Amino acid sequence: MKKTLAQDAAQFHLPRYAQLPDMGLYLEQTTKYINQCLIPLGCMEITGSMIRNYVKMGLIAKPQQKQYYADQIAHLFGITILKTVLSLEYIKELFVMQERIYSNEVAYDYLCMELENVLYFRFGVTESADNIGKTSTMEKEMLRSAVTSVSHIIYLNACFAYLSKNKENSEA
């Protein structure tokens, strides 16, 4: 089981900021894009109504001519990932803290690298979770704690899915 889970986890990669669509995606395209990227994690999904609520709450900027761009998509990835362990209020606070120090591009890429780093360690792809970056700020520590919590949820869901699948196969 561990070997199979590690092989699956090793394939996971979030698109970096420079790879995010910046030509403008409509609401349905945005939800499909994010959900498709997060399918390997098995436990996260976003809907159009969620995105509209996040705009109303001020978690992401309003769409421009009904289209979402890289900054908004990056924030939506962050919200979708972090909402499994943090309230939307805390996610908003974390975004505000991050934006005081880092550009959206740097903050989002750090989230991606940290999530992959911790997931690879949790699933046994790597032997240690490396510290990413040269500085250690309170914002980075808080994000790393949240990402570590997310990785445990993803790991448990993957284990239960694997066990369930094998149980179904053995009963067939």
Disulfide bonds with the S-S distance in Angstrom:
none
